[in-house]
Amino acid sequence: MRLYLIGALLMFNFTCKSLKNSNPVYSSSTNMDIKIKAGQTFEIELESTPSSGFQWLLVEPLDEKIEFVDTRYDDSPKDDSEGFMINNAVREWKVFKALKSGEANLQFKYAQPFNPDDPEAEVQTYPIIIE
């Protein structure tokens, strides 16, 4: 009886986590066009180290066809026993909503906000096709 209860709880937990994030996710490790329908949200997964002062910044203002929704992280930087920040890498998701059909580009630069024009900053570009 206990095994059935534990199994049911695990299945419920897995189902709730699956329903929580049903947006298509596009990873920075794959170069692909993002195809999405108007009205849907989508996420771009990036790796960052927030405690280093570097952030993924939008290079240009958003196209009118796309709306920024949220940024979320899988983990936040942790303090060590002496109170110093550990530069641990985390996954970061930029969440957007496609507003109307057409084509657009999202371009991010991994830079410090006080030095956004750093010529050596990594740049990621995502072509967006909205149906």
Backbone as JSON Lines, residues from 0, in Angstrom:
{"i":0,"aa":"M","n":[0.83,-1.2,0.0],"ca":[0.0,0.0,0.0],"c":[0.86,1.26,0.0]}
{"i":1,"aa":"R","n":[1.95,1.23,0.81],"ca":[2.83,2.38,0.87],"c":[3.49,2.64,-0.49]}
{"i":2,"aa":"L","n":[3.89,1.57,-1.17],"ca":[4.53,1.73,-2.48],"c":[3.58,2.38,-3.48]}
{"i":3,"aa":"Y","n":[2.31,2.02,-3.43],"ca":[1.33,2.65,-4.33],"c":[1.19,4.14,-4.03]}
{"i":4,"aa":"L","n":[1.17,4.47,-2.74],"ca":[1.04,5.85,-2.34],"c":[2.27,6.66,-2.76]}
{"i":5,"aa":"I","n":[3.45,6.1,-2.54],"ca":[4.67,6.79,-2.94],"c":[4.71,6.96,-4.45]}
{"i":6,"aa":"G","n":[4.35,5.91,-5.19],"ca":[4.32,5.99,-6.65],"c":[3.35,7.06,-7.13]}
{"i":7,"aa":"A","n":[2.18,7.12,-6.52],"ca":[1.18,8.11,-6.9],"c":[1.68,9.52,-6.63]}
{"i":8,"aa":"L","n":[2.34,9.73,-5.48],"ca":[2.87,11.05,-5.16],"c":[3.98,11.46,-6.12]}
{"i":9,"aa":"L","n":[4.86,10.51,-6.47],"ca":[5.92,10.82,-7.42],"c":[5.35,11.17,-8.79]}
{"i":10,"aa":"M","n":[4.35,10.43,-9.24],"ca":[3.73,10.7,-10.53],"c":[3.05,12.07,-10.52]}
{"i":11,"aa":"F","n":[2.38,12.41,-9.41],"ca":[1.71,13.71,-9.29],"c":[2.75,14.83,-9.36]}
{"i":12,"aa":"N","n":[3.87,14.65,-8.64],"ca":[4.93,15.66,-8.63],"c":[5.5,15.84,-10.03]}
{"i":13,"aa":"F","n":[5.78,14.75,-10.74],"ca":[6.32,14.82,-12.1],"c":[5.33,15.53,-13.03]}
{"i":14,"aa":"T","n":[4.05,15.2,-12.92],"ca":[3.03,15.81,-13.76],"c":[2.95,17.3,-13.5]}
{"i":15,"aa":"C","n":[2.99,17.72,-12.24],"ca":[2.92,19.14,-11.92],"c":[4.13,19.89,-12.48]}
{"i":16,"aa":"K","n":[5.33,19.3,-12.39],"ca":[6.51,19.95,-12.94],"c":[6.41,20.05,-14.46]}
{"i":17,"aa":"S","n":[5.87,19.03,-15.11],"ca":[5.73,19.05,-16.57],"c":[4.75,20.12,-17.01]}
{"i":18,"aa":"L","n":[3.68,20.3,-16.27],"ca":[2.67,21.29,-16.64],"c":[3.15,22.71,-16.36]}
{"i":19,"aa":"K","n":[4.05,22.85,-15.4],"ca":[4.52,24.16,-15.01],"c":[5.23,24.87,-16.16]}
{"i":20,"aa":"N","n":[6.01,24.14,-16.95],"ca":[6.78,24.75,-18.03],"c":[6.45,24.04,-19.34]}
{"i":21,"aa":"S","n":[5.4,24.48,-19.99],"ca":[5.02,23.85,-21.24],"c":[5.41,24.69,-22.45]}
{"i":22,"aa":"N","n":[6.19,25.76,-22.23],"ca":[6.66,26.59,-23.33],"c":[7.76,25.88,-24.1]}
{"i":23,"aa":"P","n":[7.83,26.07,-25.42],"ca":[8.98,25.54,-26.16],"c":[10.26,26.22,-25.65]}
{"i":24,"aa":"V","n":[11.32,25.45,-25.5],"ca":[12.6,25.97,-25.01],"c":[13.65,25.8,-26.1]}
{"i":25,"aa":"Y","n":[14.38,26.85,-26.39],"ca":[15.44,26.83,-27.38],"c":[16.75,27.08,-26.67]}
{"i":26,"aa":"S","n":[17.7,26.21,-26.85],"ca":[18.96,26.25,-26.13],"c":[20.0,27.05,-26.89]}
{"i":27,"aa":"S","n":[20.88,27.7,-26.14],"ca":[21.96,28.45,-26.76],"c":[22.98,27.53,-27.42]}
{"i":28,"aa":"S","n":[22.92,26.23,-27.09],"ca":[23.88,25.29,-27.67],"c":[23.46,24.83,-29.07]}
{"i":29,"aa":"T","n":[22.28,25.21,-29.5],"ca":[21.82,24.82,-30.84],"c":[21.46,26.07,-31.64]}
{"i":30,"aa":"N","n":[22.0,26.18,-32.82],"ca":[21.69,27.32,-33.67],"c":[20.53,26.93,-34.57]}
{"i":31,"aa":"M","n":[19.37,27.45,-34.28],"ca":[18.2,27.12,-35.08],"c":[17.24,28.3,-35.1]}
{"i":32,"aa":"D","n":[16.44,28.33,-36.13],"ca":[15.36,29.31,-36.17],"c":[14.32,28.91,-35.15]}
{"i":33,"aa":"I","n":[13.73,29.89,-34.52],"ca":[12.65,29.63,-33.57],"c":[11.35,29.84,-34.32]}
{"i":34,"aa":"K","n":[10.55,28.78,-34.42],"ca":[9.25,28.88,-35.08],"c":[8.18,28.76,-34.02]}
{"i":35,"aa":"I","n":[7.3,29.75,-33.98],"ca":[6.29,29.84,-32.93],"c":[5.03,30.47,-33.52]}
{"i":36,"aa":"K","n":[3.91,30.19,-32.9],"ca":[2.65,30.78,-33.34],"c":[2.37,32.06,-32.55]}
{"i":37,"aa":"A","n":[1.72,33.01,-33.2],"ca":[1.35,34.25,-32.53],"c":[0.5,33.92,-31.31]}
{"i":38,"aa":"G","n":[0.79,34.58,-30.21],"ca":[0.06,34.36,-28.97],"c":[0.75,33.38,-28.03]}
{"i":39,"aa":"Q","n":[1.72,32.6,-28.54],"ca":[2.42,31.63,-27.69],"c":[3.66,32.26,-27.06]}
{"i":40,"aa":"T","n":[4.05,31.69,-25.92],"ca":[5.3,32.1,-25.29],"c":[6.37,31.06,-25.61]}
{"i":41,"aa":"F","n":[7.62,31.5,-25.56],"ca":[8.75,30.6,-25.78],"c":[9.9,31.07,-24.9]}
{"i":42,"aa":"E","n":[10.85,30.17,-24.69],"ca":[11.97,30.46,-23.81],"c":[13.29,30.19,-24.53]}
{"i":43,"aa":"I","n":[14.27,31.01,-24.21],"ca":[15.63,30.79,-24.7],"c":[16.49,30.49,-23.49]}
{"i":44,"aa":"E","n":[17.14,29.33,-23.53],"ca":[17.99,28.88,-22.42],"c":[19.43,29.32,-22.66]}
{"i":45,"aa":"L","n":[20.0,30.0,-21.68],"ca":[21.37,30.49,-21.76],"c":[22.11,30.1,-20.48]}
{"i":46,"aa":"E","n":[23.41,30.01,-20.54],"ca":[24.19,29.75,-19.34],"c":[24.83,31.06,-18.92]}
{"i":47,"aa":"S","n":[24.79,31.35,-17.62],"ca":[25.37,32.59,-17.13],"c":[25.98,32.39,-15.75]}
{"i":48,"aa":"T","n":[26.73,33.4,-15.34],"ca":[27.31,33.44,-14.0],"c":[26.94,34.8,-13.41]}
{"i":49,"aa":"P","n":[25.74,34.91,-12.83],"ca":[25.26,36.21,-12.37],"c":[26.17,36.91,-11.37]}
{"i":50,"aa":"S","n":[26.85,36.15,-10.52],"ca":[27.7,36.77,-9.51],"c":[28.95,37.41,-10.11]}
{"i":51,"aa":"S","n":[29.26,37.14,-11.38],"ca":[30.44,37.74,-12.02],"c":[30.16,39.16,-12.51]}
{"i":52,"aa":"G","n":[28.9,39.55,-12.5],"ca":[28.53,40.87,-13.01],"c":[28.15,40.86,-14.47]}
{"i":53,"aa":"F","n":[28.32,39.71,-15.14],"ca":[27.95,39.59,-16.54],"c":[26.49,39.18,-16.65]}
{"i":54,"aa":"Q","n":[25.81,39.71,-17.66],"ca":[24.41,39.39,-17.91],"c":[24.19,39.25,-19.41]}
{"i":55,"aa":"W","n":[23.12,38.54,-19.77],"ca":[22.71,38.49,-21.17],"c":[21.85,39.72,-21.41]}
{"i":56,"aa":"L","n":[22.38,40.65,-22.2],"ca":[21.7,41.91,-22.5],"c":[21.17,41.88,-23.92]}
{"i":57,"aa":"L","n":[19.98,42.43,-24.14],"ca":[19.47,42.57,-25.5],"c":[20.31,43.61,-26.23]}
{"i":58,"aa":"V","n":[20.77,43.27,-27.43],"ca":[21.62,44.18,-28.19],"c":[20.79,45.32,-28.75]}
{"i":59,"aa":"E","n":[19.62,45.02,-29.26],"ca":[18.74,46.04,-29.82],"c":[17.39,45.96,-29.12]}
{"i":60,"aa":"P","n":[16.62,47.02,-29.17],"ca":[15.27,46.95,-28.58],"c":[14.46,45.84,-29.25]}
{"i":61,"aa":"L","n":[13.5,45.32,-28.52],"ca":[12.65,44.26,-29.06],"c":[11.84,44.74,-30.24]}
{"i":62,"aa":"D","n":[11.68,43.87,-31.2],"ca":[10.79,44.1,-32.33],"c":[9.36,44.15,-31.78]}
{"i":63,"aa":"E","n":[8.48,44.89,-32.42],"ca":[7.09,45.02,-31.97],"c":[6.33,43.69,-32.03]}
{"i":64,"aa":"K","n":[6.9,42.68,-32.66],"ca":[6.23,41.39,-32.76],"c":[6.5,40.5,-31.54]}
{"i":65,"aa":"I","n":[7.43,40.93,-30.67],"ca":[7.84,40.11,-29.54],"c":[7.77,40.93,-28.26]}
{"i":66,"aa":"E","n":[7.32,40.29,-27.19],"ca":[7.24,40.94,-25.88],"c":[8.07,40.15,-24.87]}
{"i":67,"aa":"F","n":[8.88,40.85,-24.07],"ca":[9.64,40.21,-23.01],"c":[8.68,39.9,-21.86]}
{"i":68,"aa":"V","n":[8.77,38.68,-21.3],"ca":[7.88,38.27,-20.22],"c":[8.62,38.16,-18.9]}
{"i":69,"aa":"D","n":[9.76,37.44,-18.88],"ca":[10.41,37.16,-17.6],"c":[11.81,36.6,-17.83]}
{"i":70,"aa":"T","n":[12.64,36.67,-16.8],"ca":[13.91,35.95,-16.74],"c":[13.85,35.08,-15.5]}
{"i":71,"aa":"R","n":[14.23,33.82,-15.65],"ca":[14.27,32.94,-14.48],"c":[15.55,32.13,-14.53]}
{"i":72,"aa":"Y","n":[15.95,31.65,-13.35],"ca":[17.2,30.9,-13.2],"c":[16.9,29.55,-12.57]}
{"i":73,"aa":"D","n":[17.73,28.54,-12.86],"ca":[17.57,27.24,-12.24],"c":[18.17,27.22,-10.85]}
{"i":74,"aa":"D","n":[19.05,28.12,-10.56],"ca":[19.72,28.17,-9.28],"c":[20.24,29.59,-9.12]}
{"i":75,"aa":"S","n":[20.39,30.02,-7.89],"ca":[20.97,31.34,-7.68],"c":[22.36,31.18,-7.08]}
{"i":76,"aa":"P","n":[23.23,32.15,-7.27],"ca":[24.58,32.04,-6.72],"c":[24.52,31.85,-5.21]}
{"i":77,"aa":"K","n":[25.42,31.06,-4.67],"ca":[25.42,30.74,-3.24],"c":[26.59,31.41,-2.55]}
{"i":78,"aa":"D","n":[26.38,31.8,-1.3],"ca":[27.47,32.35,-0.49],"c":[28.27,31.2,0.11]}
{"i":79,"aa":"D","n":[29.57,31.39,0.22],"ca":[30.36,30.39,0.93],"c":[30.33,30.73,2.43]}
{"i":80,"aa":"S","n":[31.03,29.97,3.24],"ca":[30.97,30.14,4.69],"c":[31.49,31.5,5.15]}
{"i":81,"aa":"E","n":[32.31,32.16,4.33],"ca":[32.85,33.46,4.73],"c":[32.06,34.62,4.1]}
{"i":82,"aa":"G","n":[30.99,34.33,3.41],"ca":[30.14,35.37,2.86],"c":[30.53,35.86,1.48]}
{"i":83,"aa":"F","n":[31.48,35.21,0.8],"ca":[31.87,35.62,-0.54],"c":[31.03,34.87,-1.57]}
{"i":84,"aa":"M","n":[30.76,35.53,-2.65],"ca":[29.97,34.9,-3.71],"c":[30.83,33.89,-4.46]}
{"i":85,"aa":"I","n":[30.28,32.76,-4.73],"ca":[30.95,31.75,-5.53],"c":[30.47,31.94,-6.96]}
{"i":86,"aa":"N","n":[31.37,31.99,-7.91],"ca":[31.01,32.2,-9.31],"c":[30.54,30.89,-9.93]}
{"i":87,"aa":"N","n":[29.37,30.47,-9.54],"ca":[28.85,29.23,-10.12],"c":[27.97,29.55,-11.33]}
{"i":88,"aa":"A","n":[28.09,28.7,-12.35],"ca":[27.29,28.86,-13.56],"c":[25.88,28.36,-13.3]}
{"i":89,"aa":"V","n":[24.92,29.06,-13.84],"ca":[23.51,28.67,-13.72],"c":[22.88,28.72,-15.1]}
{"i":90,"aa":"R","n":[21.77,28.02,-15.23],"ca":[20.99,28.13,-16.47],"c":[19.99,29.26,-16.28]}
{"i":91,"aa":"E","n":[19.85,30.02,-17.33],"ca":[18.97,31.19,-17.32],"c":[18.01,31.06,-18.49]}
{"i":92,"aa":"W","n":[16.77,31.37,-18.26],"ca":[15.77,31.33,-19.33],"c":[15.2,32.73,-19.51]}
{"i":93,"aa":"K","n":[15.24,33.21,-20.74],"ca":[14.58,34.46,-21.12],"c":[13.26,34.05,-21.76]}
{"i":94,"aa":"V","n":[12.17,34.54,-21.22],"ca":[10.84,34.15,-21.68],"c":[10.23,35.31,-22.47]}
{"i":95,"aa":"F","n":[9.71,34.97,-23.66],"ca":[9.12,35.96,-24.56],"c":[7.76,35.49,-25.04]}
{"i":96,"aa":"K","n":[6.97,36.43,-25.51],"ca":[5.67,36.1,-26.1],"c":[5.66,36.63,-27.53]}
{"i":97,"aa":"A","n":[5.23,35.78,-28.45],"ca":[5.08,36.18,-29.85],"c":[3.73,36.9,-29.99]}
{"i":98,"aa":"L","n":[3.75,38.12,-30.46],"ca":[2.53,38.92,-30.52],"c":[1.8,38.85,-31.85]}
{"i":99,"aa":"K","n":[2.55,38.92,-32.95],"ca":[1.89,38.87,-34.25],"c":[2.84,38.24,-35.27]}
{"i":100,"aa":"S","n":[2.26,37.75,-36.36],"ca":[3.05,37.0,-37.34],"c":[4.07,37.89,-38.04]}
{"i":101,"aa":"G","n":[5.14,37.22,-38.48],"ca":[6.22,37.9,-39.18],"c":[7.56,37.32,-38.75]}
{"i":102,"aa":"E","n":[8.62,38.02,-39.07],"ca":[9.96,37.58,-38.72],"c":[10.65,38.65,-37.9]}
{"i":103,"aa":"A","n":[11.51,38.2,-36.98],"ca":[12.25,39.12,-36.12],"c":[13.54,38.42,-35.69]}
{"i":104,"aa":"N","n":[14.41,39.15,-35.05],"ca":[15.64,38.59,-34.49],"c":[15.75,39.0,-33.03]}
{"i":105,"aa":"L","n":[16.22,38.07,-32.22],"ca":[16.61,38.39,-30.85],"c":[18.11,38.24,-30.81]}
{"i":106,"aa":"Q","n":[18.79,39.27,-30.34],"ca":[20.24,39.19,-30.23],"c":[20.64,39.59,-28.82]}
{"i":107,"aa":"F","n":[21.42,38.71,-28.18],"ca":[21.89,38.93,-26.83],"c":[23.4,39.06,-26.82]}
{"i":108,"aa":"K","n":[23.9,39.88,-25.89],"ca":[25.34,40.02,-25.69],"c":[25.61,39.72,-24.22]}
{"i":109,"aa":"Y","n":[26.61,38.87,-23.96],"ca":[26.98,38.52,-22.6],"c":[28.03,39.52,-22.12]}
{"i":110,"aa":"A","n":[27.57,40.56,-21.42],"ca":[28.45,41.66,-21.03],"c":[28.03,42.2,-19.67]}
{"i":111,"aa":"Q","n":[28.87,43.07,-19.15],"ca":[28.53,43.75,-17.9],"c":[27.71,44.99,-18.25]}
{"i":112,"aa":"P","n":[26.66,45.28,-17.5],"ca":[25.78,46.4,-17.84],"c":[26.51,47.74,-17.96]}
{"i":113,"aa":"F","n":[27.59,47.92,-17.21],"ca":[28.34,49.17,-17.3],"c":[29.33,49.18,-18.46]}
{"i":114,"aa":"N","n":[29.46,48.05,-19.18],"ca":[30.35,47.96,-20.34],"c":[29.65,47.17,-21.46]}
{"i":115,"aa":"P","n":[28.49,47.62,-21.9],"ca":[27.73,46.85,-22.9],"c":[28.36,46.82,-24.28]}
{"i":116,"aa":"D","n":[29.3,47.7,-24.56],"ca":[29.93,47.75,-25.88],"c":[31.25,46.99,-25.94]}
{"i":117,"aa":"D","n":[31.48,46.1,-25.0],"ca":[32.7,45.29,-24.97],"c":[32.83,44.52,-26.28]}
{"i":118,"aa":"P","n":[33.87,44.79,-27.09],"ca":[34.0,44.13,-28.39],"c":[34.28,42.62,-28.28]}
{"i":119,"aa":"E","n":[34.72,42.16,-27.13],"ca":[35.02,40.74,-26.96],"c":[33.86,39.95,-26.35]}
{"i":120,"aa":"A","n":[32.73,40.6,-26.13],"ca":[31.58,39.94,-25.51],"c":[30.99,38.89,-26.46]}
{"i":121,"aa":"E","n":[30.56,37.78,-25.88],"ca":[29.9,36.73,-26.66],"c":[28.54,37.23,-27.11]}
{"i":122,"aa":"V","n":[28.17,36.91,-28.36],"ca":[26.88,37.33,-28.92],"c":[26.13,36.09,-29.39]}
{"i":123,"aa":"Q","n":[24.84,36.03,-29.08],"ca":[23.96,34.96,-29.54],"c":[22.81,35.61,-30.3]}
{"i":124,"aa":"T","n":[22.51,35.1,-31.5],"ca":[21.42,35.64,-32.31],"c":[20.4,34.53,-32.58]}
{"i":125,"aa":"Y","n":[19.13,34.86,-32.44],"ca":[18.04,33.9,-32.66],"c":[17.04,34.47,-33.65]}
{"i":126,"aa":"P","n":[16.99,33.92,-34.87],"ca":[15.95,34.32,-35.81],"c":[14.6,33.76,-35.34]}
{"i":127,"aa":"I","n":[13.59,34.59,-35.34],"ca":[12.26,34.2,-34.88],"c":[11.3,34.25,-36.06]}
{"i":128,"aa":"I","n":[10.58,33.16,-36.28],"ca":[9.54,33.1,-37.31],"c":[8.21,32.9,-36.58]}
{"i":129,"aa":"I","n":[7.34,33.88,-36.69],"ca":[6.05,33.82,-36.01],"c":[4.96,33.57,-37.05]}
{"i":130,"aa":"E","n":[4.22,32.49,-36.85],"ca":[3.16,32.12,-37.79],"c":[1.82,32.66,-37.35]}
